[in-house]
């Protein structure tokens, strides 16, 4: 029975979505004018976000890899649409340019 309960427990990410948890997005403009974006269900430092965008493994920054996603090449003209989708996905998202 204990194993059944453990199998049914929610992950932190699922709980955040059910409870209306906020998301955090960190955007960096590329030389070609496009953006690379890292999104996370936990707040990151600028150094953590830059490390993830530079290809560092999340574990090197004390972050679980199941709470992040990286959008490596978002065209500038699609940025508003991506922000709208992230707000919807996270039920509210904080954006920061780094």
C-alpha positions in Angstrom: 0.0 0.0 0.0 2.8 2.4 0.8 4.3 1.8 -2.6 1.0 2.6 -4.3 0.8 5.9 -2.4 4.3 6.8 -3.4 3.6 6.0 -7.1 0.6 8.3 -7.0 2.2 11.3 -5.4 2.6 14.4 -7.6 5.9 15.7 -8.8 6.8 19.2 -7.8 6.1 20.4 -11.3 2.7 18.8 -11.4 1.9 20.3 -8.0 3.0 23.8 -9.2 0.6 23.5 -12.2 -2.3 22.3 -10.1 -1.7 25.0 -7.5 -1.2 27.7 -10.1 2.5 27.9 -9.6 4.4 30.6 -11.4 7.0 30.1 -14.0 10.3 32.0 -14.6 11.7 32.8 -18.0 15.2 34.2 -18.7 15.9 35.5 -22.2 19.1 36.3 -23.8 19.4 38.1 -27.2 21.6 36.4 -29.7 23.9 38.1 -32.2 21.4 37.3 -35.1 18.6 39.1 -33.2 16.8 35.9 -32.1 16.4 34.9 -28.5 17.4 31.9 -26.4 15.1 31.3 -23.5 15.3 29.1 -20.4 12.1 28.5 -18.5 11.8 27.0 -15.0 9.2 26.4 -12.4 11.7 27.7 -9.8 13.4 31.1 -9.6 17.0 31.0 -10.9 19.9 33.4 -10.4 21.2 35.1 -13.5 24.3 32.9 -13.2 22.2 29.7 -13.2 20.2 30.9 -16.2 23.3 31.9 -18.2 25.0 28.5 -17.3 22.0 26.6 -18.6 21.9 28.7 -21.8 25.6 28.0 -22.2 24.9 24.3 -22.2 25.9 23.4 -18.6 24.0 20.5 -17.1 21.3 21.6 -14.6 22.8 19.5 -11.8 26.0 21.7 -12.0 23.8 24.6 -10.8 21.7 22.7 -8.2 18.7 22.5 -10.5 16.6 19.4 -11.3 16.5 18.9 -15.0 12.8 18.0 -15.0 11.8 21.6 -14.1 13.5 23.4 -17.0 13.1 23.8 -20.7 15.2 25.6 -23.2 14.1 27.3 -26.3 17.4 27.9 -28.2 16.3 30.0 -31.2 13.2 32.1 -30.9 12.8 34.7 -33.7 12.3 38.2 -32.3 9.0 38.6 -34.1 7.7 35.5 -32.3 8.8 36.6 -28.8 5.4 38.0 -27.8 3.6 34.8 -28.9 6.1 32.7 -26.9 5.6 34.9 -23.8 1.8 34.5 -24.2 2.2 30.7 -24.4 4.5 30.6 -21.4 2.1 32.7 -19.3 -0.6 30.2 -20.2 1.5 27.1 -19.5 2.7 28.4 -16.1 -0.5 30.2 -15.2 1.6 33.3 -14.9 5.3 33.8 -15.8 8.0 36.3 -14.8 10.3 37.4 -17.6 13.8 38.6 -17.3 16.3 39.6 -20.0 19.8 38.6 -19.1 
